[in-house]
Amino acid sequence: MTQAFSRAGIDQRAACFPLEWYLEQRGWRDRMAAFEAQAQALLLEAGRAALAEAQIEGANIDAVVCVSTTGVSTPSLDSYLIEPLGLRPDVSRTPIFGLGCAGGVNGLSRASDLARALAAAQGAATVLLLVVELCTLTFRPQDDSKANLIGAALFGDGAAAMVLRSGDGPQEGAKARQLGGYDHIFPASHDIMGWTIEEDGFGVLFSRDIPKLVENSLPPVFERFLDRFGLAPGALRGAIAHPGGAKVLEAYRRALPFNADTYAESEDMLRRHGNTSAVTVLSVLKQVLATGERSGLQAMMALGPGFSAGFGLLDFGDAA
């Protein structure tokens, strides 16, 4: 167990509860009650920050896309945030479950697709993307499997939010454009990554073959992503990658044609926050945007259950 933590490449992580909470036996009821309360609180904080940064009132949001895979809530989490965020009662809601670590990339793609579709119908549209993952809730103290221990070494909790605009009028404050996404599911791979449903919560499913699969199978899929947009590999100046773990980052470096600096922010985010599933890649994107050092076309990418890969194409313009 000690080796799993020392090899993870993580200095610190955030968790919603003190360590003692996770060492107690807990069932589905306790875990999902904890998920609902803590996820709502994190999303409310992230949503308010995103609206303030975009300088927009909640009443001007046309649609909400809410992504999470680490807990179950019905009504969906977004419904609890309508009044606190000042959203309209008729705001369009799209909750998304099951995308895992790919949820940040694919959620951004779905939110962008929705913004473009609404703008085509009504002239302009503003969409709020909300993502929250409480990965630490998957730790089950009685489970001595290697996957559970690796999850304990990697996982952290967090939330992210982003405002997307499409349509007529100036896009003031926009730092990048999302041009589209691409999803891929590898055949016969459902046992590679995901959750198992146990009596007391989600069980962690990780295959030791993930880094090898990334190195060997991701390049041709990445080429198909580029083909979708009519791009040659040299057209991209960099990537925003979800750092699933230190070994996955190394596999990215070997598999895809970018210089080592491309993955610096991903490595830094993993070290400072651990793997927060779908949230992490959006945190990496936020850090990249804050530096203002990227320009041109950039790829977003993440891996998830299925076994799947999610890609997004971003245009940072000529700012750098």
C-alpha positions in Angstrom: 0.0 0.0 0.0 2.9 2.4 0.8 4.4 1.9 -2.6 1.1 2.8 -4.3 1.1 6.2 -2.5 4.8 6.8 -3.1 4.6 6.1 -6.8 1.4 8.1 -7.4 3.3 11.4 -7.9 0.8 13.3 -5.7 1.7 15.7 -3.0 -1.7 16.7 -1.7 -5.4 16.2 -2.4 -8.7 17.6 -1.2 -11.3 15.4 0.5 -14.8 16.3 1.8 -14.3 14.5 5.1 -11.6 13.8 7.6 -9.6 10.6 7.2 -11.5 8.9 10.1 -14.8 9.2 8.2 -13.5 7.0 5.4 -12.3 4.3 7.8 -15.8 3.6 9.1 -18.1 1.0 7.5 -20.7 2.8 5.4 -23.5 1.7 3.2 -25.1 3.1 0.1 -27.5 5.4 2.1 -24.6 7.1 4.0 -22.5 7.4 0.9 -25.2 8.9 -1.3 -26.4 11.3 1.4 -22.8 12.5 1.7 -22.5 12.8 -2.0 -25.7 14.9 -2.4 -24.8 17.3 0.4 -21.1 17.8 -0.5 -21.6 17.8 -4.3 -24.3 20.5 -4.1 -22.0 22.7 -1.9 -19.0 22.3 -4.2 -21.1 23.0 -7.3 -22.7 26.1 -5.8 -19.3 27.5 -5.0 -17.9 26.7 -8.5 -21.0 27.9 -10.2 -21.0 31.3 -8.5 -17.3 31.7 -9.3 -17.9 30.9 -12.9 -20.8 33.4 -13.2 -18.8 36.1 -11.5 -15.8 35.5 -13.8 -18.0 35.7 -16.9 -19.8 38.7 -15.5 -23.2 37.3 -16.1 -26.3 36.9 -14.0 -27.8 33.4 -13.4 -31.1 34.6 -15.0 -29.2 34.9 -18.4 -28.3 31.2 -18.5 -30.3 29.3 -21.1 -29.1 25.7 -20.3 -27.2 23.8 -17.7 -25.1 20.7 -18.3 -24.2 18.8 -15.1 -21.7 16.0 -15.1 -20.8 13.5 -12.4 -20.1 9.8 -12.0 -19.2 9.3 -8.4 -22.7 9.5 -6.9 -26.3 9.2 -7.7 -28.9 11.9 -7.0 -32.6 12.1 -8.0 -33.6 14.9 -8.5 -30.4 15.6 -10.3 -27.8 17.9 -8.7 -28.5 20.8 -11.0 -32.1 21.0 -9.9 -30.9 22.0 -6.4 -28.8 24.9 -7.7 -31.5 26.7 -9.8 -32.6 29.0 -6.9 -29.2 29.5 -5.2 -27.5 30.4 -8.5 -30.4 32.6 -9.6 -31.2 30.5 -12.7 -34.6 30.7 -14.4 -37.2 28.1 -13.5 -37.4 27.2 -17.2 -33.7 26.7 -17.7 -32.9 23.7 -19.8 -31.2 20.9 -17.8 -29.0 18.1 -19.0 -27.5 15.8 -16.3 -24.9 13.4 -17.5 -23.7 10.3 -15.6 -21.3 7.5 -16.4 -18.5 9.2 -18.4 -16.0 9.0 -15.6 -12.7 10.8 -16.2 -13.8 11.6 -19.8 -16.7 13.6 -18.4 -14.8 16.9 -18.4 -13.9 16.7 -22.1 -17.1 15.2 -23.3 -19.2 17.4 -21.0 -17.6 20.5 -22.5 -18.3 19.1 -26.0 -22.0 18.4 -25.1 -22.4 21.8 -23.6 -20.8 23.4 -26.6 -23.0 21.5 -29.0 -26.0 22.6 -27.0 -24.9 26.2 -27.0 -24.5 26.1 -30.8 -27.9 24.4 -31.3 -29.7 26.9 -29.1 -28.0 29.8 -30.8 -29.0 28.5 -34.2 -32.7 28.6 -33.0 -32.7 31.8 -31.0 -29.8 33.9 -32.2 -27.6 33.5 -29.1 -27.2 31.2 -26.1 -25.4 30.9 -22.8 -24.8 27.5 -21.2 -23.4 26.7 -17.7 -21.3 23.6 -17.5 -21.1 22.1 -14.0 -18.8 19.2 -13.1 -18.3 17.6 -9.7 -16.6 14.4 -8.5 -16.3 13.0 -5.0 -13.9 10.2 -5.9 -12.8 9.6 -2.3 -16.3 8.2 -1.5 -15.4 5.1 -3.5 -12.9 4.0 -0.9 -14.2 0.9 1.0 -12.0 0.1 4.0 -12.8 -3.7 4.0 -11.8 -4.1 0.3 -8.2 -5.1 0.1 -8.1 -5.3 -3.7 -5.2 -3.6 -5.5 -7.7 -1.4 -7.4 -9.2 0.0 -4.2 -5.7 0.8 -2.9 -4.7 2.5 -6.1 -7.9 4.5 -6.1 -7.1 5.5 -2.5 -3.6 6.7 -3.6 -4.9 8.6 -6.7 -8.4 10.0 -6.0 -9.4 13.5 -4.7 -12.6 15.5 -4.6 -13.4 18.7 -6.5 -15.7 20.7 -8.8 -15.4 22.9 -11.8 -17.8 25.2 -13.7 -17.6 27.1 -16.9 -19.8 29.5 -18.9 -20.1 29.0 -22.7 -21.5 31.5 -25.1 -22.6 31.0 -28.7 -24.3 33.1 -31.4 -24.8 36.8 -32.2 -22.9 39.6 -30.5 -19.4 40.1 -29.2 -18.0 37.2 -27.0 -16.5 39.5 -24.4 -14.0 37.8 -22.1 -13.8 34.6 -24.2 -10.4 33.0 -23.8 -10.8 30.1 -26.2 -13.3 28.7 -28.7 -14.5 25.1 -28.5 -14.7 23.9 -32.1 -16.1 20.4 -31.6 -15.6 17.0 -30.0 -14.9 13.4 -30.9 -15.8 10.3 -28.8 -14.4 6.8 -29.3 -15.2 3.5 -27.5 -12.6 0.7 -27.8 -14.1 -2.7 -28.7 -14.5 -5.4 -26.0 -13.1 -3.2 -23.3 -15.8 -2.8 -20.7 -13.6 -4.5 -18.1 -10.8 -1.9 -18.4 -12.2 0.9 -16.2 -15.3 1.8 -14.3 -17.3 0.9 -11.2 -18.6 -2.4 -9.9 -21.7 -2.2 -7.9 -21.1 -3.5 -4.4 -23.4 -3.8 -1.4 -21.7 -0.8 0.3 -20.9 1.4 -2.6 -19.0 1.7 -5.9 -16.0 -0.7 -6.3 -13.1 0.6 -8.3 -12.3 -1.1 -11.6 -8.8 -0.4 -13.0 -6.9 -2.6 -15.4 -3.1 -2.7 -15.2 -3.1 -2.6 -19.0 -4.4 1.0 -19.3 -1.0 2.6 -19.9 -0.2 0.0 -22.5 -3.6 0.5 -24.2 -3.0 4.2 -24.3 0.5 3.9 -25.8 -0.5 1.3 -28.5 -4.2 2.1 -29.3 -4.6 5.8 -28.8 -2.5 7.1 -31.7 -4.8 5.8 -34.5 -7.8 7.1 -32.6 -6.2 10.4 -32.3 -5.6 10.4 -36.0 -9.3 9.8 -36.6 -10.1 12.8 -34.3 -7.8 15.0 -36.4 -9.4 13.6 -39.6 -12.8 14.6 -38.3 -11.7 18.2 -38.5 -9.5 17.9 -41.6 -6.3 18.5 -39.6 -2.8 17.1 -40.0 -0.9 16.4 -36.7 1.3 19.4 -37.2 -1.7 21.7 -37.1 -2.0 21.3 -33.3 0.3 23.3 -31.1 -0.4 21.3 -27.9 -2.8 19.4 -25.7 -4.7 19.7 -22.5 -4.7 16.2 -21.1 -6.5 14.6 -18.2 -3.8 13.1 -15.9 -5.4 9.9 -14.9 -2.1 8.9 -13.2 1.6 9.2 -13.5 1.8 6.1 -15.7 -0.9 7.4 -18.0 0.9 10.7 -18.4 4.0 8.8 -19.4 2.0 6.8 -21.9 0.6 10.0 -23.4 4.1 11.3 -23.9 5.1 8.2 -25.7 2.0 7.9 -27.8 1.2 11.4 -29.1 3.4 13.9 -31.0 3.7 16.8 -28.6 6.7 18.2 -26.8 7.2 17.5 -23.1 6.0 21.0 -22.1 2.5 20.2 -23.3 1.9 18.0 -20.3 3.5 20.2 -17.7 0.2 21.7 -16.4 -1.4 18.2 -16.3 1.5 16.8 -14.3 1.3 19.8 -11.9 -2.4 19.4 -11.4 -2.0 15.7 -10.6 0.7 16.5 -8.1 -1.3 19.2 -6.4 -4.8 17.8 -6.5 -4.7 14.1 -7.4 -7.1 12.6 -9.9 -10.5 14.3 -9.5 -12.0 12.4 -12.4 -13.9 14.6 -14.8 -13.0 17.7 -12.9 -9.2 17.4 -13.5 -9.0 18.2 -17.2 -11.1 21.3 -16.7 -8.8 22.4 -13.9 -5.9 21.9 -16.2 -7.7 24.0 -18.8 -8.3 26.7 -16.3 -4.6 26.8 -15.4 -3.6 26.9 -19.1 -6.0 29.8 -19.7 -4.7 31.7 -16.7 -1.1 31.6 -18.0 -2.2 33.0 -21.4 0.8 31.2 -22.9 -1.0 28.9 -25.3 -2.1 29.8 -28.8 -3.5 28.2 -31.9 -5.3 24.9 -32.0 -5.1 22.6 -29.0 -6.5 19.2 -28.3 -8.3 18.3 -25.1 -8.3 14.6 -24.2 -9.3 12.2 -21.5 -10.0 8.5 -21.0 -13.0 7.0 -19.3 -15.1 3.9 -18.8 -16.3 2.0 -21.8 -13.2 1.9 -22.3 -13.4 5.2 -24.0 -11.5 8.3 -25.2 -12.9 11.8 -25.4 -11.4 14.6 -27.5 -12.1 18.3 -27.9 -10.7 20.8 -30.3 -10.0 24.3 -28.9 -8.8 27.4 -30.6 -6.8 29.8 -28.4 -6.3 32.3 -31.2 -3.0 34.2 -31.4 -2.8 35.4 -27.9 0.6 33.8 -27.2 
